[in-house]
Amino acid sequence: MKTAEYISLEDQYGANNYHPLDIVIGKARGVWVYDVEGRKYLDCLSAYSALNQGHVHPSIQKALFQQAKKLTLTSRAFRNDQLPLFYRELCEMTGYQKALPMNSGTEAVETALKLARKWAYEVKGIARHQAEIITASGNFHGRSITIVSFSSEAQYRDDFGAFTPGFNTVAYGDASAVAAAITPNTAAVMLEPIQGEGGVILPPVGYLAEVKAICERNNVLFIADEIQTGLGRVGKLFACEYENVRPDIMIIGKALSGGFYPVSAILADEPLLGLFKPGDHGSTFGGSPLACAVARASLKVIRDEHLAERSAELGEYFITELRKIQSPHIKEIRGKGLLIGIELKPEAGGARRFCEALMKQRILAKETHQNVIRFAPPLVIDKKTIDWALPRIRRVLRMK
């Protein structure tokens, strides 16, 4: 089948809830993908940072195959031999005492919210069902009913109420707004250290540290959603490390499986995660032996191939070179590590047309929030490949 046939089939039978670029990918390896006609493209999205280790990493693939031959699922009704090893390796790598695995990032966020509320009632002493959680405008934490309840994006909310109560949204990047929003019923503040889906928005330097200090003074939990920014994407294992902030609850996902299998988790210390008792929360597939084997291999690749360090070095180079591009369309170039956003001026006509033009240059990037092109290639990219991409990006950004 050809590209047009696949697209027609998808349009006929699939729900129209995405607006993908019109490329049909048939195979991939490393930073390169190939469409069904065999054309080669550079992936500069990494499945929204799920592919930090690159496409079809051989070590992770081997772990998947080996585990799939032995045992894939037990549910949590029984123990399996991969989960304890995953717990230990994840906690040793991140410095947290406990972990709770789930599947999608949305599930992990919901898990963190449930834990924060349970802590509010059992430890802080907030009246039952009165806990409040502070979030930030421009956030993207997922698409469940509860999560869209505190989204500030109209499309994510307008047709999906009634909404879950208990959330208070304040301006992102404004620590004083967080402080002003805290009440005796505040259980937690949940933030993205960098808002990826929001347009690669970096808060002011010191913001995370100040928010964490405000939380500590007010006996409020600090939850960091590092699903996109974590596991090496921004030049450190976690974005919070740039300000030496250790969240009370860390939410991770995406690159935790290297793109092979849905794996997410929350991380916290014993006093918090110890609050969950049997029956409080669970998942049939969360913590499965297949998921754990894949995640263990994915973490090993991040560590052994020094992906965070590569991201820091190559991200600095990529951003520096992008900022040399002279284009009347560019408003700002910003980023951290290999999470980079090019914000275009409103009169540029939107980022979509530039992403379509980049595809013709064999580079796959995606627009976000209408006027931002996001570049987030796999962390296994090298300088030679970035140099291959730069003149093509320059050509597109200079088009009329």
TORTOR-428106 format. One record per residue (C-alpha): residue number from 0; residue in three letters; x, y, z. Coordinates in pm, whole numbers. Layout:
BEGIN
REC pos code c1 c2 c3
REC NUM Ala X Y Z
...
# end
This chain:
BEGIN
REC pos code c1 c2 c3
REC 0 Met 0 0 0
REC 1 Lys 104 359 -66
REC 2 Thr 93 661 164
REC 3 Ala -236 793 22
REC 4 Glu -405 456 69
REC 5 Tyr -302 431 435
REC 6 Ile -422 786 500
REC 7 Ser -754 715 332
REC 8 Leu -801 400 539
REC 9 Glu -721 583 863
REC 10 Asp -960 864 776
REC 11 Gln -1235 616 698
REC 12 Tyr -1214 406 1015
REC 13 Gly -1029 615 1273
REC 14 Ala -1151 884 1509
REC 15 Asn -1041 1227 1392
REC 16 Asn -877 1332 1720
REC 17 Tyr -527 1407 1584
REC 18 His -390 1626 1307
REC 19 Pro -75 1439 1204
REC 20 Leu 159 1533 925
REC 21 Asp 79 1330 617
REC 22 Ile 365 1084 642
REC 23 Val 310 712 701
REC 24 Ile 612 568 881
REC 25 Gly 693 205 821
REC 26 Lys 1022 154 1004
REC 27 Ala 1279 341 1209
REC 28 Arg 1621 312 1368
REC 29 Gly 1805 558 1589
REC 30 Val 1717 912 1485
REC 31 Trp 1592 814 1138
REC 32 Val 1247 702 1022
REC 33 Tyr 1138 571 683
REC 34 Asp 800 611 519
REC 35 Val 623 328 340
REC 36 Glu 779 437 9
REC 37 Gly 1127 414 166
REC 38 Arg 1201 786 203
REC 39 Lys 1426 872 497
REC 40 Tyr 1351 1146 752
REC 41 Leu 1515 1284 1065
REC 42 Asp 1284 1251 1366
REC 43 Cys 1290 1577 1561
REC 44 Leu 993 1496 1785
REC 45 Ser 1089 1163 1947
REC 46 Ala 723 1077 2005
REC 47 Tyr 697 1374 2241
REC 48 Ser 1022 1271 2418
REC 49 Ala 933 903 2458
REC 50 Leu 1223 805 2233
REC 51 Asn 1517 962 2416
REC 52 Gln 1711 641 2349
REC 53 Gly 1626 650 1977
REC 54 His 1401 427 1773
REC 55 Val 1427 51 1824
REC 56 His 1731 65 2050
REC 57 Pro 1890 -281 2023
REC 58 Ser 1948 -326 2397
REC 59 Ile 1589 -245 2485
REC 60 Gln 1462 -455 2197
REC 61 Lys 1667 -750 2323
REC 62 Ala 1525 -712 2673
REC 63 Leu 1171 -700 2530
REC 64 Phe 1222 -1013 2319
REC 65 Gln 1388 -1210 2598
REC 66 Gln 1117 -1125 2849
REC 67 Ala 835 -1183 2600
REC 68 Lys 956 -1540 2555
REC 69 Lys 927 -1607 2929
REC 70 Leu 651 -1407 3094
REC 71 Thr 452 -1100 2993
REC 72 Leu 180 -1047 3252
REC 73 Thr 80 -1174 3594
REC 74 Ser -125 -877 3716
REC 75 Arg -36 -756 4064
REC 76 Ala -235 -1044 4213
REC 77 Phe 96 -1233 4207
REC 78 Arg 458 -1127 4232
REC 79 Asn 699 -1142 3939
REC 80 Asp 1077 -1156 3921
REC 81 Gln 1124 -829 3727
REC 82 Leu 934 -582 3947
REC 83 Pro 1166 -592 4252
REC 84 Leu 1472 -537 4031
REC 85 Phe 1301 -249 3854
REC 86 Tyr 1208 -90 4187
REC 87 Arg 1565 -111 4313
REC 88 Glu 1729 18 3996
REC 89 Leu 1482 303 3952
REC 90 Cys 1510 415 4313
REC 91 Glu 1889 390 4317
REC 92 Met 1912 594 3997
REC 93 Thr 1671 867 4109
REC 94 Gly 1739 881 4483
REC 95 Tyr 1382 813 4594
REC 96 Gln 1289 546 4846
REC 97 Lys 977 413 4673
REC 98 Ala 817 386 4329
REC 99 Leu 475 296 4196
REC 100 Pro 458 190 3829
REC 101 Met 166 261 3598
REC 102 Asn 124 264 3220
REC 103 Ser 52 604 3066
REC 104 Gly 162 946 3182
REC 105 Thr -199 1037 3248
REC 106 Glu -231 741 3486
REC 107 Ala 84 849 3668
REC 108 Val -51 1202 3712
REC 109 Glu -379 1066 3845
REC 110 Thr -181 846 4084
REC 111 Ala 13 1146 4214
REC 112 Leu -308 1342 4267
REC 113 Lys -465 1055 4459
REC 114 Leu -156 1022 4678
REC 115 Ala -151 1395 4750
REC 116 Arg -516 1388 4855
REC 117 Lys -467 1084 5076
REC 118 Trp -172 1259 5244
REC 119 Ala -386 1570 5291
REC 120 Tyr -650 1379 5488
REC 121 Glu -437 1128 5677
REC 122 Val -131 1343 5755
REC 123 Lys -203 1714 5714
REC 124 Gly -551 1686 5860
REC 125 Ile -751 1863 5591
REC 126 Ala -1122 1796 5619
REC 127 Arg -1219 1496 5407
REC 128 His -1286 1577 5040
REC 129 Gln -1185 1942 5086
REC 130 Ala -824 1917 4962
REC 131 Glu -710 2164 4697
REC 132 Ile -425 2134 4452
REC 133 Ile -261 2432 4283
REC 134 Thr -168 2400 3916
REC 135 Ala -28 2639 3656
REC 136 Ser -184 2799 3350
REC 137 Gly -61 2660 3021
REC 138 Asn -17 2316 3178
REC 139 Phe -45 1985 3000
REC 140 His -67 1685 3233
REC 141 Gly -289 1456 3024
REC 142 Arg -644 1428 2897
REC 143 Ser -854 1251 3159
REC 144 Ile -1164 1426 3291
REC 145 Thr -989 1520 3614
REC 146 Ile -682 1653 3436
REC 147 Val -870 1862 3181
REC 148 Ser -1060 2007 3477
REC 149 Phe -755 2223 3550
REC 150 Ser -640 2280 3193
REC 151 Ser -639 2639 3068
REC 152 Glu -671 2527 2705
REC 153 Ala -1030 2582 2591
REC 154 Gln -1034 2294 2343
REC 155 Tyr -932 2047 2612
REC 156 Arg -1219 2159 2838
REC 157 Asp -1514 2311 2660
REC 158 Asp -1710 1999 2565
REC 159 Phe -1607 1773 2852
REC 160 Gly -1759 1910 3174
REC 161 Ala -1880 1875 3443
REC 162 Phe -1535 1907 3593
REC 163 Thr -1362 1762 3894
REC 164 Pro -1344 2020 4175
REC 165 Gly -1049 2087 4402
REC 166 Phe -804 2264 4169
REC 167 Asn -681 2622 4165
REC 168 Thr -486 2740 3861
REC 169 Val -241 3030 3882
REC 170 Ala -1 3196 3638
REC 171 Tyr 298 2982 3540
REC 172 Gly 635 3126 3638
REC 173 Asp 496 3347 3914
REC 174 Ala 593 3211 4256
REC 175 Ser 409 3492 4434
REC 176 Ala 87 3372 4268
REC 177 Val 145 3027 4417
REC 178 Ala 201 3177 4761
REC 179 Ala -115 3387 4735
REC 180 Ala -324 3086 4631
REC 181 Ile -233 2868 4929
REC 182 Thr -513 2813 5181
REC 183 Pro -545 2582 5484
REC 184 Asn -694 2326 5242
REC 185 Thr -399 2327 5001
REC 186 Ala -249 1979 4972
REC 187 Ala -5 2021 4685
REC 188 Val 135 2232 4405
REC 189 Met 185 2047 4075
REC 190 Leu 400 2194 3798
REC 191 Glu 598 2108 3488
REC 192 Pro 954 2237 3533
REC 193 Ile 940 2330 3164
REC 194 Gln 608 2337 2982
REC 195 Gly 670 2125 2673
REC 196 Glu 324 2101 2520
REC 197 Gly 260 2460 2624
REC 198 Gly 527 2577 2379
REC 199 Val 860 2494 2547
REC 200 Ile 802 2758 2813
REC 201 Leu 1088 2803 3060
REC 202 Pro 1000 2971 3390
REC 203 Pro 1222 3242 3538
REC 204 Val 1543 3120 3698
REC 205 Gly 1477 3042 4064
REC 206 Tyr 1106 2979 4018
REC 207 Leu 1111 2610 4105
REC 208 Ala 1331 2663 4409
REC 209 Glu 1106 2942 4533
REC 210 Val 792 2734 4482
REC 211 Lys 949 2444 4670
REC 212 Ala 1041 2675 4958
REC 213 Ile 685 2813 4966
REC 214 Cys 552 2457 4982
REC 215 Glu 784 2366 5268
REC 216 Arg 687 2675 5470
REC 217 Asn 318 2594 5429
REC 218 Asn 329 2215 5475
REC 219 Val 228 2160 5113
REC 220 Leu 358 1888 4880
REC 221 Phe 551 1982 4566
REC 222 Ile 473 1756 4268
REC 223 Ala 686 1777 3954
REC 224 Asp 553 1638 3628
REC 225 Glu 871 1536 3445
REC 226 Ile 704 1304 3198
REC 227 Gln 844 1502 2904
REC 228 Thr 1140 1677 3066
REC 229 Gly 1277 1388 3271
REC 230 Leu 1520 1105 3199
REC 231 Gly 1782 1316 3025
REC 232 Arg 1575 1521 2781
REC 233 Val 1684 1864 2907
REC 234 Gly 2049 1795 2987
REC 235 Lys 2012 1650 3336
REC 236 Leu 1832 1341 3458
REC 237 Phe 1551 1573 3574
REC 238 Ala 1483 1937 3493
REC 239 Cys 1435 2013 3863
REC 240 Glu 1804 1941 3917
REC 241 Tyr 1892 2274 3754
REC 242 Glu 1767 2441 4073
REC 243 Asn 1862 2161 4313
REC 244 Val 1494 2095 4381
REC 245 Arg 1382 1753 4499
REC 246 Pro 1006 1721 4454
REC 247 Asp 803 1536 4716
REC 248 Ile 643 1343 4430
REC 249 Met 811 1298 4092
REC 250 Ile 605 1186 3792
REC 251 Ile 786 1011 3507
REC 252 Gly 691 825 3190
REC 253 Lys 754 837 2813
REC 254 Ala 1131 761 2787
REC 255 Leu 1099 522 3082
REC 256 Ser 1029 255 2819
REC 257 Gly 1237 388 2529
REC 258 Gly 931 373 2305
REC 259 Phe 869 -1 2331
REC 260 Tyr 586 -27 2581
REC 261 Pro 376 211 2793
REC 262 Val 553 255 3128
REC 263 Ser 513 538 3378
REC 264 Ala 567 578 3750
REC 265 Ile 557 809 4045
REC 266 Leu 849 840 4285
REC 267 Ala 833 944 4649
REC 268 Asp 976 850 4987
REC 269 Glu 833 597 5230
REC 270 Pro 628 843 5443
REC 271 Leu 428 932 5130
REC 272 Leu 405 618 4920
REC 273 Gly 367 415 5236
REC 274 Leu 21 571 5271
REC 275 Phe -117 354 4993
REC 276 Lys -260 30 5129
REC 277 Pro -370 -280 4934
REC 278 Gly -680 -190 4736
REC 279 Asp -623 186 4738
REC 280 His -485 197 4386
REC 281 Gly -370 -37 4113
REC 282 Ser -333 -134 3750
REC 283 Thr -357 -468 3572
REC 284 Phe -64 -395 3342
REC 285 Gly 130 -152 3564
REC 286 Gly 445 -322 3691
REC 287 Ser 408 -619 3457
REC 288 Pro 723 -827 3401
REC 289 Leu 737 -713 3039
REC 290 Ala 706 -346 3136
REC 291 Cys 970 -382 3406
REC 292 Ala 1219 -560 3182
REC 293 Val 1179 -289 2917
REC 294 Ala 1209 -8 3171
REC 295 Arg 1519 -161 3328
REC 296 Ala 1690 -175 2990
REC 297 Ser 1575 179 2909
REC 298 Leu 1723 319 3230
REC 299 Lys 2049 135 3163
REC 300 Val 2078 296 2819
REC 301 Ile 2020 642 2966
REC 302 Arg 2293 581 3222
REC 303 Asp 2549 389 3016
REC 304 Glu 2524 606 2705
REC 305 His 2534 928 2910
REC 306 Leu 2224 1060 2737
REC 307 Ala 2169 1349 2977
REC 308 Glu 2523 1470 2919
REC 309 Arg 2482 1431 2543
REC 310 Ser 2161 1631 2559
REC 311 Ala 2330 1913 2749
REC 312 Glu 2621 1934 2506
REC 313 Leu 2433 1891 2179
REC 314 Gly 2138 2098 2295
REC 315 Glu 2362 2394 2364
REC 316 Tyr 2517 2356 2019
REC 317 Phe 2181 2317 1843
REC 318 Ile 2027 2620 2016
REC 319 Thr 2336 2833 1949
REC 320 Glu 2329 2748 1579
REC 321 Leu 1954 2800 1551
REC 322 Arg 1990 3147 1702
REC 323 Lys 2226 3242 1419
REC 324 Ile 1946 3199 1166
REC 325 Gln 1827 3530 1027
REC 326 Ser 1455 3507 961
REC 327 Pro 1178 3766 974
REC 328 His 946 3497 1110
REC 329 Ile 1131 3414 1433
REC 330 Lys 1015 3577 1756
REC 331 Glu 1221 3371 2002
REC 332 Ile 1427 3052 2025
REC 333 Arg 1432 2890 2368
REC 334 Gly 1502 2556 2525
REC 335 Lys 1703 2340 2758
REC 336 Gly 1907 2045 2640
REC 337 Leu 1738 1889 2338
REC 338 Leu 1394 2032 2414
REC 339 Ile 1383 2337 2189
REC 340 Gly 1104 2567 2079
REC 341 Ile 1108 2819 1796
REC 342 Glu 829 3067 1851
REC 343 Leu 717 3240 1535
REC 344 Lys 562 3581 1507
REC 345 Pro 182 3577 1465
REC 346 Glu 211 3721 1115
REC 347 Ala 424 3421 1006
REC 348 Gly 105 3229 935
REC 349 Gly 131 2961 1201
REC 350 Ala 386 2689 1271
REC 351 Arg 196 2417 1083
REC 352 Arg 302 2535 739
REC 353 Phe 666 2542 850
REC 354 Cys 641 2186 983
REC 355 Glu 493 2075 652
REC 356 Ala 781 2248 472
REC 357 Leu 1033 2083 705
REC 358 Met 882 1745 616
REC 359 Lys 957 1816 250
REC 360 Gln 1316 1876 363
REC 361 Arg 1307 1531 533
REC 362 Ile 1284 1668 888
REC 363 Leu 991 1576 1111
REC 364 Ala 896 1834 1372
REC 365 Lys 555 1932 1506
REC 366 Glu 379 2253 1587
REC 367 Thr 244 2324 1931
REC 368 His 23 2610 2044
REC 369 Gln -13 2733 1686
REC 370 Asn 302 2944 1663
REC 371 Val 575 2721 1809
REC 372 Ile 786 2460 1628
REC 373 Arg 920 2204 1874
REC 374 Phe 1252 2031 1810
REC 375 Ala 1320 1732 2035
REC 376 Pro 1529 1471 1851
REC 377 Pro 1635 1145 2017
REC 378 Leu 1926 1203 2253
REC 379 Val 2141 963 2049
REC 380 Ile 2167 1224 1774
REC 381 Asp 2518 1343 1689
REC 382 Lys 2668 1675 1581
REC 383 Lys 2704 1558 1221
REC 384 Thr 2331 1496 1197
REC 385 Ile 2249 1832 1354
REC 386 Asp 2477 1994 1096
REC 387 Trp 2288 1808 823
REC 388 Ala 1960 1947 955
REC 389 Leu 2060 2309 1014
REC 390 Pro 2073 2434 651
REC 391 Arg 1738 2267 584
REC 392 Ile 1584 2433 888
REC 393 Arg 1738 2764 781
REC 394 Arg 1590 2727 433
REC 395 Val 1242 2669 572
REC 396 Leu 1254 2951 826
REC 397 Arg 1350 3194 553
REC 398 Met 1062 3102 322
REC 399 Lys 790 3354 250
# end
